[in-house]
Amino acid sequence: MQRSDFRCSHRLRVRWAEVDMQKIVFNAHYLMYIDTAMSEYWRALALPYEASMLTLGGEMYVKKATLEYHASARLDDTLDVGLRCARVGHSSSLFEAGIFSGDRLLVSGELVYVFADPATQTSRPVPPALRAIFEGFEVGAEMAEVRTGDWNALGRDAGRLRTAVFVREQGIAADIEADALDATARHAVVYNRLGMPVATGRLLQQAPGVGRIGRMAVDRSVRGAQWGRQLLDALVEAARARGDSEVQLHAQRRAEGFYRRAGFAVVGEPYEEAGIPHIAMARQL
């Protein structure tokens, strides 16, 4: 088992509370590491777990978990936890895990999940859509697609995401979040393979040759994967395709690093909007 065997890998650092009297990680914590990586696996699939299970009509229950210990992790070690779906049966799925320190395999594991009725916890066949997602991910298939269009086409899904992020999560007033510019904007929505919207944003015409990206929102349960960047790249390409030479945006300060990594630079002084610190940024096309 090697790190390169895993398309999904989660990095974490060993904490003081996870080390036992032998000054090594207590054996049971490795299962917790793998469970943490499982959350990252769902993010990599662009599947908000709770909403996805509701759509699929079931739940994933652990039937069996086994670990084999090859070496020990210690306080402050940086670990990479790889996870892959090795096989999908009639109602169960086998996941394999590898916990690495550098390229050294410390722990290998197997988890058997059963898809079941959440009310009775009796097994059900793995839905074909979920089977296809697992199998597609492991062979390198794309897990989401970006659709662009006007408010009539995408407004329902875009608005639902924006309300969840800006209004309910960040406390921005609904009458501030929604504005008349939606009617003329180019909108983009990222959809997962269940057809669920997981990210949205819009592109305005700030001035001739200048685009403005805004209302960037990603479902909180799949943040930290790649869906915000995929959305941003699509909006930048839409600006380039219509002939814009520059794209501007007003970033929340907490997201400044995200936009810097995408090639945007600060062009003004920090300011506050809707009670949230912002900074103006731009990227030349």
PyRosetta script that sets phi, psi and omega in degrees:
from pyrosetta import init, pose_from_sequence

init()
pose = pose_from_sequence("MQRSDFRCSHRLRVRWAEVDMQKIVFNAHYLMYIDTAMSEYWRALALPYEASMLTLGGEMYVKKATLEYHASARLDDTLDVGLRCARVGHSSSLFEAGIFSGDRLLVSGELVYVFADPATQTSRPVPPALRAIFEGFEVGAEMAEVRTGDWNALGRDAGRLRTAVFVREQGIAADIEADALDATARHAVVYNRLGMPVATGRLLQQAPGVGRIGRMAVDRSVRGAQWGRQLLDALVEAARARGDSEVQLHAQRRAEGFYRRAGFAVVGEPYEEAGIPHIAMARQL")
pose.set_psi(1, 128.0)
pose.set_omega(1, -178.1)
pose.set_phi(2, -128.5)
pose.set_psi(2, 158.6)
pose.set_omega(2, -179.9)
pose.set_phi(3, -58.8)
pose.set_psi(3, -34.2)
pose.set_omega(3, -178.0)
pose.set_phi(4, -69.6)
pose.set_psi(4, -9.1)
pose.set_omega(4, 178.2)
pose.set_phi(5, -74.0)
pose.set_psi(5, -11.6)
pose.set_omega(5, -171.5)
pose.set_phi(6, -115.0)
pose.set_psi(6, 124.8)
pose.set_omega(6, 173.3)
pose.set_phi(7, -75.4)
pose.set_psi(7, -32.4)
pose.set_omega(7, 179.1)
pose.set_phi(8, -106.2)
pose.set_psi(8, 125.4)
pose.set_omega(8, 178.8)
pose.set_phi(9, -143.0)
pose.set_psi(9, 137.3)
pose.set_omega(9, -179.1)
pose.set_phi(10, -119.8)
pose.set_psi(10, 131.9)
pose.set_omega(10, -178.8)
pose.set_phi(11, -101.0)
pose.set_psi(11, 136.0)
pose.set_omega(11, 176.7)
pose.set_phi(12, -145.6)
pose.set_psi(12, 167.9)
pose.set_omega(12, -178.5)
pose.set_phi(13, -121.3)
pose.set_psi(13, 134.8)
pose.set_omega(13, -177.7)
pose.set_phi(14, -66.2)
pose.set_psi(14, 128.9)
pose.set_omega(14, -179.1)
pose.set_phi(15, -98.6)
pose.set_psi(15, 160.8)
pose.set_omega(15, -178.8)
pose.set_phi(16, -55.8)
pose.set_psi(16, -42.1)
pose.set_omega(16, -176.0)
pose.set_phi(17, -67.6)
pose.set_psi(17, -11.2)
pose.set_omega(17, -176.8)
pose.set_phi(18, -97.3)
pose.set_psi(18, -1.4)
pose.set_omega(18, -177.7)
pose.set_phi(19, -101.1)
pose.set_psi(19, 138.2)
pose.set_omega(19, -178.2)
pose.set_phi(20, -97.8)
pose.set_psi(20, -169.3)
pose.set_omega(20, -176.4)
pose.set_phi(21, -68.5)
pose.set_psi(21, -15.0)
pose.set_omega(21, 174.9)
pose.set_phi(22, -85.2)
pose.set_psi(22, 1.2)
pose.set_omega(22, -180.0)
pose.set_phi(23, 65.4)
pose.set_psi(23, 27.0)
pose.set_omega(23, 173.0)
pose.set_phi(24, -127.6)
pose.set_psi(24, 165.2)
pose.set_omega(24, -179.2)
pose.set_phi(25, -63.5)
pose.set_psi(25, 129.3)
pose.set_omega(25, 177.4)
pose.set_phi(26, -60.9)
pose.set_psi(26, 136.1)
pose.set_omega(26, -168.4)
pose.set_phi(27, -54.8)
pose.set_psi(27, -37.4)
pose.set_omega(27, -175.7)
pose.set_phi(28, -68.5)
pose.set_psi(28, -21.7)
pose.set_omega(28, -177.5)
pose.set_phi(29, -68.6)
pose.set_psi(29, -22.0)
pose.set_omega(29, 179.1)
pose.set_phi(30, -64.5)
pose.set_psi(30, -32.6)
pose.set_omega(30, 174.4)
pose.set_phi(31, -65.5)
pose.set_psi(31, -37.5)
pose.set_omega(31, 176.3)
pose.set_phi(32, -64.4)
pose.set_psi(32, -39.3)
pose.set_omega(32, 177.1)
pose.set_phi(33, -60.5)
pose.set_psi(33, -43.7)
pose.set_omega(33, -179.1)
pose.set_phi(34, -66.5)
pose.set_psi(34, -39.0)
pose.set_omega(34, 178.6)
pose.set_phi(35, -65.0)
pose.set_psi(35, -36.6)
pose.set_omega(35, 175.3)
pose.set_phi(36, -63.0)
pose.set_psi(36, -42.2)
pose.set_omega(36, 177.9)
pose.set_phi(37, -65.3)
pose.set_psi(37, -28.3)
pose.set_omega(37, 178.6)
pose.set_phi(38, -64.6)
pose.set_psi(38, -36.4)
pose.set_omega(38, 175.4)
pose.set_phi(39, -62.1)
pose.set_psi(39, -39.7)
pose.set_omega(39, 177.4)
pose.set_phi(40, -66.3)
pose.set_psi(40, -32.6)
pose.set_omega(40, 178.3)
pose.set_phi(41, -62.9)
pose.set_psi(41, -43.9)
pose.set_omega(41, 177.9)
pose.set_phi(42, -63.8)
pose.set_psi(42, -37.2)
pose.set_omega(42, 176.7)
pose.set_phi(43, -63.9)
pose.set_psi(43, -40.2)
pose.set_omega(43, 179.1)
pose.set_phi(44, -64.7)
pose.set_psi(44, -26.3)
pose.set_omega(44, 175.7)
pose.set_phi(45, -83.7)
pose.set_psi(45, -2.8)
pose.set_omega(45, -175.8)
pose.set_phi(46, 61.1)
pose.set_psi(46, 34.0)
pose.set_omega(46, -178.9)
pose.set_phi(47, -112.9)
pose.set_psi(47, 106.6)
pose.set_omega(47, 168.5)
pose.set_phi(48, -62.7)
pose.set_psi(48, 115.6)
pose.set_omega(48, -165.5)
pose.set_phi(49, -56.8)
pose.set_psi(49, -55.0)
pose.set_omega(49, -174.1)
pose.set_phi(50, -60.8)
pose.set_psi(50, -47.8)
pose.set_omega(50, -179.1)
pose.set_phi(51, -66.5)
pose.set_psi(51, -35.9)
pose.set_omega(51, -179.8)
pose.set_phi(52, -67.4)
pose.set_psi(52, -43.7)
pose.set_omega(52, 178.9)
pose.set_phi(53, -63.6)
pose.set_psi(53, -35.6)
pose.set_omega(53, 177.1)
pose.set_phi(54, -63.7)
pose.set_psi(54, -42.3)
pose.set_omega(54, 178.3)
pose.set_phi(55, -65.1)
pose.set_psi(55, -38.0)
pose.set_omega(55, -176.8)
pose.set_phi(56, -81.9)
pose.set_psi(56, -14.4)
pose.set_omega(56, 176.2)
pose.set_phi(57, 77.8)
pose.set_psi(57, 34.8)
pose.set_omega(57, 179.7)
pose.set_phi(58, -168.8)
pose.set_psi(58, -167.2)
pose.set_omega(58, 176.8)
pose.set_phi(59, -143.8)
pose.set_psi(59, 157.9)
pose.set_omega(59, 176.8)
pose.set_phi(60, -101.3)
pose.set_psi(60, 118.5)
pose.set_omega(60, -179.7)
pose.set_phi(61, -114.3)
pose.set_psi(61, 139.0)
pose.set_omega(61, 176.2)
pose.set_phi(62, -75.0)
pose.set_psi(62, 124.0)
pose.set_omega(62, 177.4)
pose.set_phi(63, -97.0)
pose.set_psi(63, -35.3)
pose.set_omega(63, -175.7)
pose.set_phi(64, -154.7)
pose.set_psi(64, 139.8)
pose.set_omega(64, 176.9)
pose.set_phi(65, -137.7)
pose.set_psi(65, 127.1)
pose.set_omega(65, 178.7)
pose.set_phi(66, -130.9)
pose.set_psi(66, 144.0)
pose.set_omega(66, 178.7)
pose.set_phi(67, -128.6)
pose.set_psi(67, 146.7)
pose.set_omega(67, 171.5)
pose.set_phi(68, -126.0)
pose.set_psi(68, 126.3)
pose.set_omega(68, -174.5)
pose.set_phi(69, -98.4)
pose.set_psi(69, 126.1)
pose.set_omega(69, -179.5)
pose.set_phi(70, -108.8)
pose.set_psi(70, -32.7)
pose.set_omega(70, 179.2)
pose.set_phi(71, -161.2)
pose.set_psi(71, 170.8)
pose.set_omega(71, -173.4)
pose.set_phi(72, -105.9)
pose.set_psi(72, 146.7)
pose.set_omega(72, 170.3)
pose.set_phi(73, -96.9)
pose.set_psi(73, 151.4)
pose.set_omega(73, -176.0)
pose.set_phi(74, -127.8)
pose.set_psi(74, 168.7)
pose.set_omega(74, -178.6)
pose.set_phi(75, -51.3)
pose.set_psi(75, 133.2)
pose.set_omega(75, 176.8)
pose.set_phi(76, 73.9)
pose.set_psi(76, 1.8)
pose.set_omega(76, 172.5)
pose.set_phi(77, -62.6)
pose.set_psi(77, 143.4)
pose.set_omega(77, 171.5)
pose.set_phi(78, -96.1)
pose.set_psi(78, 123.1)
pose.set_omega(78, -175.6)
pose.set_phi(79, -115.0)
pose.set_psi(79, 145.3)
pose.set_omega(79, 172.1)
pose.set_phi(80, -113.6)
pose.set_psi(80, 122.3)
pose.set_omega(80, -177.6)
pose.set_phi(81, -107.4)
pose.set_psi(81, 109.6)
pose.set_omega(81, 179.0)
pose.set_phi(82, -93.0)
pose.set_psi(82, 144.9)
pose.set_omega(82, -179.5)
pose.set_phi(83, -141.5)
pose.set_psi(83, 136.6)
pose.set_omega(83, 178.2)
pose.set_phi(84, -146.1)
pose.set_psi(84, 150.2)
pose.set_omega(84, 173.8)
pose.set_phi(85, -89.0)
pose.set_psi(85, 111.7)
pose.set_omega(85, -175.0)
pose.set_phi(86, -87.5)
pose.set_psi(86, -28.9)
pose.set_omega(86, -177.1)
pose.set_phi(87, -160.7)
pose.set_psi(87, 142.6)
pose.set_omega(87, 174.6)
pose.set_phi(88, -119.8)
pose.set_psi(88, 117.9)
pose.set_omega(88, 179.0)
pose.set_phi(89, -96.1)
pose.set_psi(89, -152.6)
pose.set_omega(89, -178.2)
pose.set_phi(90, -69.1)
pose.set_psi(90, -52.0)
pose.set_omega(90, 179.4)
pose.set_phi(91, -125.8)
pose.set_psi(91, -4.8)
pose.set_omega(91, -176.9)
pose.set_phi(92, -120.6)
pose.set_psi(92, 159.0)
pose.set_omega(92, 177.8)
pose.set_phi(93, -133.6)
pose.set_psi(93, 135.0)
pose.set_omega(93, 179.3)
pose.set_phi(94, -101.1)
pose.set_psi(94, 122.8)
pose.set_omega(94, 176.1)
pose.set_phi(95, -110.5)
pose.set_psi(95, 138.1)
pose.set_omega(95, 176.1)
pose.set_phi(96, -111.3)
pose.set_psi(96, 140.9)
pose.set_omega(96, -178.5)
pose.set_phi(97, -128.1)
pose.set_psi(97, 148.4)
pose.set_omega(97, 173.5)
pose.set_phi(98, -136.9)
pose.set_psi(98, 129.1)
pose.set_omega(98, 178.0)
pose.set_phi(99, -109.3)
pose.set_psi(99, 121.5)
pose.set_omega(99, -171.6)
pose.set_phi(100, -120.8)
pose.set_psi(100, 145.9)
pose.set_omega(100, 165.6)
pose.set_phi(101, -114.6)
pose.set_psi(101, 106.5)
pose.set_omega(101, -167.3)
pose.set_phi(102, 65.1)
pose.set_psi(102, -127.9)
pose.set_omega(102, 176.8)
pose.set_phi(103, -99.3)
pose.set_psi(103, 5.5)
pose.set_omega(103, -177.8)
pose.set_phi(104, -89.2)
pose.set_psi(104, 124.1)
pose.set_omega(104, 179.1)
pose.set_phi(105, -78.7)
pose.set_psi(105, 120.4)
pose.set_omega(105, 179.2)
pose.set_phi(106, -95.8)
pose.set_psi(106, -44.3)
pose.set_omega(106, -175.5)
pose.set_phi(107, -142.9)
pose.set_psi(107, 136.6)
pose.set_omega(107, 171.0)
pose.set_phi(108, -117.5)
pose.set_psi(108, 150.6)
pose.set_omega(108, -176.1)
pose.set_phi(109, -151.1)
pose.set_psi(109, 162.0)
pose.set_omega(109, 174.4)
pose.set_phi(110, -133.9)
pose.set_psi(110, 136.9)
pose.set_omega(110, 176.2)
pose.set_phi(111, -129.2)
pose.set_psi(111, 130.2)
pose.set_omega(111, 175.3)
pose.set_phi(112, -103.7)
pose.set_psi(112, 120.1)
pose.set_omega(112, 176.7)
pose.set_phi(113, -106.0)
pose.set_psi(113, 140.1)
pose.set_omega(113, 175.8)
pose.set_phi(114, -114.1)
pose.set_psi(114, 130.4)
pose.set_omega(114, 174.6)
pose.set_phi(115, -81.1)
pose.set_psi(115, 127.1)
pose.set_omega(115, -172.2)
pose.set_phi(116, -146.6)
pose.set_psi(116, 163.9)
pose.set_omega(116, 173.2)
pose.set_phi(117, -68.5)
pose.set_psi(117, 122.3)
pose.set_omega(117, -177.1)
pose.set_phi(118, -66.9)
pose.set_psi(118, -23.0)
pose.set_omega(118, -179.3)
pose.set_phi(119, -78.0)
pose.set_psi(119, -41.8)
pose.set_omega(119, -175.6)
pose.set_phi(120, -108.1)
pose.set_psi(120, -13.1)
pose.set_omega(120, -175.5)
pose.set_phi(121, 57.2)
pose.set_psi(121, 31.0)
pose.set_omega(121, 172.5)
pose.set_phi(122, -96.5)
pose.set_psi(122, 143.9)
pose.set_omega(122, -172.0)
pose.set_phi(123, -66.5)
pose.set_psi(123, 149.9)
pose.set_omega(123, 174.4)
pose.set_phi(124, -131.6)
pose.set_psi(124, 157.8)
pose.set_omega(124, 175.0)
pose.set_phi(125, -61.8)
pose.set_psi(125, 141.2)
pose.set_omega(125, 174.9)
pose.set_phi(126, -60.5)
pose.set_psi(126, 124.7)
pose.set_omega(126, -179.1)
pose.set_phi(127, -57.8)
pose.set_psi(127, 139.4)
pose.set_omega(127, 179.6)
pose.set_phi(128, -53.5)
pose.set_psi(128, -36.7)
pose.set_omega(128, -179.5)
pose.set_phi(129, -64.5)
pose.set_psi(129, -41.8)
pose.set_omega(129, 179.3)
pose.set_phi(130, -69.6)
pose.set_psi(130, -40.3)
pose.set_omega(130, 176.1)
pose.set_phi(131, -57.5)
pose.set_psi(131, -45.4)
pose.set_omega(131, -179.3)
pose.set_phi(132, -64.7)
pose.set_psi(132, -35.6)
pose.set_omega(132, 178.8)
pose.set_phi(133, -66.4)
pose.set_psi(133, -49.1)
pose.set_omega(133, 178.4)
pose.set_phi(134, -57.3)
pose.set_psi(134, -51.2)
pose.set_omega(134, -175.7)
pose.set_phi(135, -67.3)
pose.set_psi(135, -38.2)
pose.set_omega(135, 179.8)
pose.set_phi(136, -66.6)
pose.set_psi(136, -42.6)
pose.set_omega(136, 180.0)
pose.set_phi(137, -59.8)
pose.set_psi(137, -43.0)
pose.set_omega(137, -175.0)
pose.set_phi(138, -70.5)
pose.set_psi(138, -17.7)
pose.set_omega(138, 175.7)
pose.set_phi(139, -102.7)
pose.set_psi(139, 8.7)
pose.set_omega(139, 173.3)
pose.set_phi(140, 94.2)
pose.set_psi(140, 14.1)
pose.set_omega(140, -179.4)
pose.set_phi(141, -71.6)
pose.set_psi(141, 155.7)
pose.set_omega(141, 175.2)
pose.set_phi(142, -71.9)
pose.set_psi(142, 139.6)
pose.set_omega(142, -177.1)
pose.set_phi(143, -98.9)
pose.set_psi(143, -7.0)
pose.set_omega(143, -178.6)
pose.set_phi(144, -154.0)
pose.set_psi(144, 161.3)
pose.set_omega(144, 176.6)
pose.set_phi(145, -133.8)
pose.set_psi(145, 150.8)
pose.set_omega(145, 177.7)
pose.set_phi(146, -101.9)
pose.set_psi(146, 127.3)
pose.set_omega(146, 174.3)
pose.set_phi(147, -112.7)
pose.set_psi(147, 138.0)
pose.set_omega(147, 177.5)
pose.set_phi(148, -118.8)
pose.set_psi(148, 151.0)
pose.set_omega(148, -180.0)
pose.set_phi(149, 175.3)
pose.set_psi(149, -169.5)
pose.set_omega(149, -179.1)
pose.set_phi(150, -90.5)
pose.set_psi(150, 179.5)
pose.set_omega(150, -176.5)
pose.set_phi(151, -65.4)
pose.set_psi(151, -32.4)
pose.set_omega(151, 178.9)
pose.set_phi(152, -62.7)
pose.set_psi(152, -37.0)
pose.set_omega(152, -177.6)
pose.set_phi(153, -81.1)
pose.set_psi(153, -39.1)
pose.set_omega(153, -170.0)
pose.set_phi(154, -119.6)
pose.set_psi(154, -2.1)
pose.set_omega(154, -172.2)
pose.set_phi(155, -61.6)
pose.set_psi(155, -35.8)
pose.set_omega(155, -178.0)
pose.set_phi(156, -63.2)
pose.set_psi(156, -48.5)
pose.set_omega(156, -178.8)
pose.set_phi(157, -72.6)
pose.set_psi(157, -40.8)
pose.set_omega(157, 179.2)
pose.set_phi(158, -63.3)
pose.set_psi(158, -43.8)
pose.set_omega(158, -178.9)
pose.set_phi(159, -64.5)
pose.set_psi(159, -37.6)
pose.set_omega(159, 179.2)
pose.set_phi(160, -64.7)
pose.set_psi(160, -42.7)
pose.set_omega(160, 178.1)
pose.set_phi(161, -65.7)
pose.set_psi(161, -45.2)
pose.set_omega(161, -178.7)
pose.set_phi(162, -63.6)
pose.set_psi(162, -39.0)
pose.set_omega(162, 177.3)
pose.set_phi(163, -63.4)
pose.set_psi(163, -42.8)
pose.set_omega(163, -179.5)
pose.set_phi(164, -62.6)
pose.set_psi(164, -42.5)
pose.set_omega(164, -175.2)
pose.set_phi(165, -81.9)
pose.set_psi(165, -53.4)
pose.set_omega(165, -171.9)
pose.set_phi(166, -80.8)
pose.set_psi(166, -43.4)
pose.set_omega(166, -174.7)
pose.set_phi(167, -83.7)
pose.set_psi(167, -56.8)
pose.set_omega(167, -175.1)
pose.set_phi(168, -76.9)
pose.set_psi(168, -40.0)
pose.set_omega(168, -176.4)
pose.set_phi(169, -83.0)
pose.set_psi(169, -45.5)
pose.set_omega(169, -174.2)
pose.set_phi(170, -98.3)
pose.set_psi(170, -8.6)
pose.set_omega(170, 175.6)
pose.set_phi(171, 77.1)
pose.set_psi(171, 20.9)
pose.set_omega(171, 177.4)
pose.set_phi(172, -78.7)
pose.set_psi(172, 138.5)
pose.set_omega(172, -179.0)
pose.set_phi(173, -62.0)
pose.set_psi(173, 138.4)
pose.set_omega(173, -177.6)
pose.set_phi(174, -60.6)
pose.set_psi(174, -34.2)
pose.set_omega(174, -178.7)
pose.set_phi(175, -75.4)
pose.set_psi(175, -12.9)
pose.set_omega(175, 173.4)
pose.set_phi(176, -88.8)
pose.set_psi(176, -39.7)
pose.set_omega(176, -176.8)
pose.set_phi(177, -63.6)
pose.set_psi(177, -44.7)
pose.set_omega(177, -179.5)
pose.set_phi(178, -91.6)
pose.set_psi(178, 137.0)
pose.set_omega(178, 178.7)
pose.set_phi(179, -145.8)
pose.set_psi(179, 175.0)
pose.set_omega(179, -176.4)
pose.set_phi(180, -70.7)
pose.set_psi(180, -15.9)
pose.set_omega(180, -177.9)
pose.set_phi(181, -69.3)
pose.set_psi(181, -19.6)
pose.set_omega(181, 178.1)
pose.set_phi(182, -57.5)
pose.set_psi(182, -33.0)
pose.set_omega(182, -175.2)
pose.set_phi(183, -65.9)
pose.set_psi(183, -28.1)
pose.set_omega(183, -177.2)
pose.set_phi(184, -109.0)
pose.set_psi(184, -3.7)
pose.set_omega(184, -176.2)
pose.set_phi(185, -79.8)
pose.set_psi(185, 157.8)
pose.set_omega(185, 168.2)
pose.set_phi(186, -93.1)
pose.set_psi(186, 121.0)
pose.set_omega(186, -175.7)
pose.set_phi(187, -104.4)
pose.set_psi(187, 152.2)
pose.set_omega(187, 175.6)
pose.set_phi(188, -133.5)
pose.set_psi(188, 139.1)
pose.set_omega(188, 177.2)
pose.set_phi(189, -134.5)
pose.set_psi(189, 133.8)
pose.set_omega(189, 174.8)
pose.set_phi(190, -92.8)
pose.set_psi(190, 125.4)
pose.set_omega(190, 178.7)
pose.set_phi(191, -113.9)
pose.set_psi(191, 136.3)
pose.set_omega(191, 175.5)
pose.set_phi(192, -82.0)
pose.set_psi(192, -174.7)
pose.set_omega(192, -173.9)
pose.set_phi(193, -80.6)
pose.set_psi(193, -0.3)
pose.set_omega(193, 169.1)
pose.set_phi(194, -97.6)
pose.set_psi(194, 3.2)
pose.set_omega(194, -178.7)
pose.set_phi(195, 80.2)
pose.set_psi(195, 14.6)
pose.set_omega(195, -178.8)
pose.set_phi(196, -90.9)
pose.set_psi(196, 134.4)
pose.set_omega(196, 176.7)
pose.set_phi(197, -74.6)
pose.set_psi(197, 132.7)
pose.set_omega(197, -178.8)
pose.set_phi(198, -124.5)
pose.set_psi(198, -10.1)
pose.set_omega(198, 178.4)
pose.set_phi(199, -159.1)
pose.set_psi(199, 151.3)
pose.set_omega(199, 179.8)
pose.set_phi(200, -152.0)
pose.set_psi(200, 158.7)
pose.set_omega(200, 174.8)
pose.set_phi(201, -166.6)
pose.set_psi(201, 173.9)
pose.set_omega(201, -179.5)
pose.set_phi(202, -139.4)
pose.set_psi(202, 158.8)
pose.set_omega(202, 178.5)
pose.set_phi(203, -124.4)
pose.set_psi(203, 123.8)
pose.set_omega(203, 177.2)
pose.set_phi(204, -108.2)
pose.set_psi(204, 164.7)
pose.set_omega(204, 171.7)
pose.set_phi(205, -98.1)
pose.set_psi(205, 98.1)
pose.set_omega(205, -177.0)
pose.set_phi(206, -68.5)
pose.set_psi(206, -41.8)
pose.set_omega(206, 179.9)
pose.set_phi(207, -163.2)
pose.set_psi(207, 168.8)
pose.set_omega(207, 177.4)
pose.set_phi(208, -54.7)
pose.set_psi(208, 121.3)
pose.set_omega(208, 179.3)
pose.set_phi(209, 81.3)
pose.set_psi(209, 2.0)
pose.set_omega(209, -178.2)
pose.set_phi(210, -125.8)
pose.set_psi(210, 120.3)
pose.set_omega(210, 176.5)
pose.set_phi(211, -99.3)
pose.set_psi(211, 159.6)
pose.set_omega(211, 176.6)
pose.set_phi(212, -135.1)
pose.set_psi(212, 120.6)
pose.set_omega(212, 179.1)
pose.set_phi(213, -93.7)
pose.set_psi(213, 139.6)
pose.set_omega(213, 179.4)
pose.set_phi(214, -159.4)
pose.set_psi(214, 179.9)
pose.set_omega(214, 179.1)
pose.set_phi(215, 53.1)
pose.set_psi(215, 39.3)
pose.set_omega(215, 176.6)
pose.set_phi(216, -73.6)
pose.set_psi(216, 120.2)
pose.set_omega(216, -178.1)
pose.set_phi(217, -141.8)
pose.set_psi(217, 133.2)
pose.set_omega(217, 178.3)
pose.set_phi(218, -125.3)
pose.set_psi(218, 134.2)
pose.set_omega(218, 176.1)
pose.set_phi(219, -51.3)
pose.set_psi(219, 128.4)
pose.set_omega(219, -171.3)
pose.set_phi(220, -61.0)
pose.set_psi(220, -28.8)
pose.set_omega(220, -176.2)
pose.set_phi(221, -75.7)
pose.set_psi(221, -13.7)
pose.set_omega(221, 178.6)
pose.set_phi(222, -119.1)
pose.set_psi(222, 13.6)
pose.set_omega(222, 176.8)
pose.set_phi(223, -68.6)
pose.set_psi(223, 152.2)
pose.set_omega(223, 178.1)
pose.set_phi(224, 89.7)
pose.set_psi(224, -1.3)
pose.set_omega(224, 173.3)
pose.set_phi(225, -89.2)
pose.set_psi(225, -110.9)
pose.set_omega(225, 179.7)
pose.set_phi(226, -141.8)
pose.set_psi(226, 7.1)
pose.set_omega(226, -168.7)
pose.set_phi(227, -74.6)
pose.set_psi(227, -32.9)
pose.set_omega(227, 174.5)
pose.set_phi(228, -64.6)
pose.set_psi(228, -41.1)
pose.set_omega(228, 179.4)
pose.set_phi(229, -68.3)
pose.set_psi(229, -39.3)
pose.set_omega(229, 177.0)
pose.set_phi(230, -61.5)
pose.set_psi(230, -41.0)
pose.set_omega(230, 177.4)
pose.set_phi(231, -63.9)
pose.set_psi(231, -47.9)
pose.set_omega(231, -178.9)
pose.set_phi(232, -60.8)
pose.set_psi(232, -44.3)
pose.set_omega(232, 179.2)
pose.set_phi(233, -59.9)
pose.set_psi(233, -38.3)
pose.set_omega(233, 179.9)
pose.set_phi(234, -66.5)
pose.set_psi(234, -39.0)
pose.set_omega(234, 179.0)
pose.set_phi(235, -69.5)
pose.set_psi(235, -38.5)
pose.set_omega(235, 176.6)
pose.set_phi(236, -63.2)
pose.set_psi(236, -42.6)
pose.set_omega(236, 179.3)
pose.set_phi(237, -66.2)
pose.set_psi(237, -34.1)
pose.set_omega(237, 176.8)
pose.set_phi(238, -64.9)
pose.set_psi(238, -38.6)
pose.set_omega(238, 176.8)
pose.set_phi(239, -65.3)
pose.set_psi(239, -43.9)
pose.set_omega(239, 179.6)
pose.set_phi(240, -64.1)
pose.set_psi(240, -39.9)
pose.set_omega(240, -177.4)
pose.set_phi(241, -64.9)
pose.set_psi(241, -30.1)
pose.set_omega(241, 179.6)
pose.set_phi(242, -90.1)
pose.set_psi(242, 1.8)
pose.set_omega(242, 173.5)
pose.set_phi(243, 100.2)
pose.set_psi(243, 8.8)
pose.set_omega(243, 178.0)
pose.set_phi(244, -66.8)
pose.set_psi(244, 144.1)
pose.set_omega(244, 177.1)
pose.set_phi(245, -103.3)
pose.set_psi(245, -8.6)
pose.set_omega(245, -179.7)
pose.set_phi(246, -150.6)
pose.set_psi(246, 146.7)
pose.set_omega(246, 174.1)
pose.set_phi(247, -124.8)
pose.set_psi(247, 131.6)
pose.set_omega(247, 178.1)
pose.set_phi(248, -114.2)
pose.set_psi(248, 160.3)
pose.set_omega(248, 173.1)
pose.set_phi(249, -159.4)
pose.set_psi(249, 159.0)
pose.set_omega(249, 175.4)
pose.set_phi(250, -111.0)
pose.set_psi(250, 104.0)
pose.set_omega(250, -173.4)
pose.set_phi(251, -93.1)
pose.set_psi(251, 139.9)
pose.set_omega(251, 166.8)
pose.set_phi(252, -65.0)
pose.set_psi(252, 139.4)
pose.set_omega(252, -173.6)
pose.set_phi(253, -57.5)
pose.set_psi(253, -33.1)
pose.set_omega(253, 179.8)
pose.set_phi(254, -64.8)
pose.set_psi(254, -20.8)
pose.set_omega(254, -179.0)
pose.set_phi(255, -103.6)
pose.set_psi(255, 7.0)
pose.set_omega(255, -176.6)
pose.set_phi(256, -57.1)
pose.set_psi(256, -43.0)
pose.set_omega(256, -179.9)
pose.set_phi(257, -61.6)
pose.set_psi(257, -38.1)
pose.set_omega(257, 177.5)
pose.set_phi(258, -58.3)
pose.set_psi(258, -46.3)
pose.set_omega(258, -178.6)
pose.set_phi(259, -73.3)
pose.set_psi(259, -33.4)
pose.set_omega(259, 175.4)
pose.set_phi(260, -60.1)
pose.set_psi(260, -43.1)
pose.set_omega(260, 180.0)
pose.set_phi(261, -65.1)
pose.set_psi(261, -20.4)
pose.set_omega(261, 177.9)
pose.set_phi(262, -93.6)
pose.set_psi(262, 8.5)
pose.set_omega(262, 175.1)
pose.set_phi(263, 97.2)
pose.set_psi(263, 6.6)
pose.set_omega(263, 178.6)
pose.set_phi(264, -88.5)
pose.set_psi(264, 147.7)
pose.set_omega(264, 179.2)
pose.set_phi(265, -125.7)
pose.set_psi(265, 149.5)
pose.set_omega(265, 178.5)
pose.set_phi(266, -68.5)
pose.set_psi(266, 135.8)
pose.set_omega(266, -178.8)
pose.set_phi(267, -125.8)
pose.set_psi(267, 6.1)
pose.set_omega(267, -179.2)
pose.set_phi(268, -156.0)
pose.set_psi(268, -172.4)
pose.set_omega(268, 179.6)
pose.set_phi(269, -91.4)
pose.set_psi(269, 152.3)
pose.set_omega(269, 177.4)
pose.set_phi(270, -59.1)
pose.set_psi(270, 149.8)
pose.set_omega(270, 177.6)
pose.set_phi(271, -150.5)
pose.set_psi(271, 174.0)
pose.set_omega(271, -179.1)
pose.set_phi(272, -116.3)
pose.set_psi(272, 136.2)
pose.set_omega(272, 177.5)
pose.set_phi(273, -138.4)
pose.set_psi(273, 128.5)
pose.set_omega(273, -177.7)
pose.set_phi(274, 53.9)
pose.set_psi(274, 33.9)
pose.set_omega(274, 178.0)
pose.set_phi(275, 77.5)
pose.set_psi(275, 11.1)
pose.set_omega(275, -176.6)
pose.set_phi(276, -123.0)
pose.set_psi(276, 131.3)
pose.set_omega(276, 177.8)
pose.set_phi(277, -62.6)
pose.set_psi(277, 134.2)
pose.set_omega(277, -179.6)
pose.set_phi(278, -130.0)
pose.set_psi(278, 167.1)
pose.set_omega(278, 173.6)
pose.set_phi(279, -147.3)
pose.set_psi(279, 137.9)
pose.set_omega(279, 177.7)
pose.set_phi(280, -81.0)
pose.set_psi(280, 138.6)
pose.set_omega(280, -179.1)
pose.set_phi(281, -139.4)
pose.set_psi(281, 159.8)
pose.set_omega(281, -179.2)
pose.set_phi(282, -150.4)
pose.set_psi(282, 157.0)
pose.set_omega(282, 176.1)
pose.set_phi(283, -138.6)
pose.set_psi(283, 131.0)
pose.set_omega(283, 177.7)
pose.set_phi(284, -82.0)
pose.set_psi(284, 138.9)
pose.set_omega(284, 179.8)
pose.set_phi(285, -106.6)
pose.dump_pdb("model.pdb")
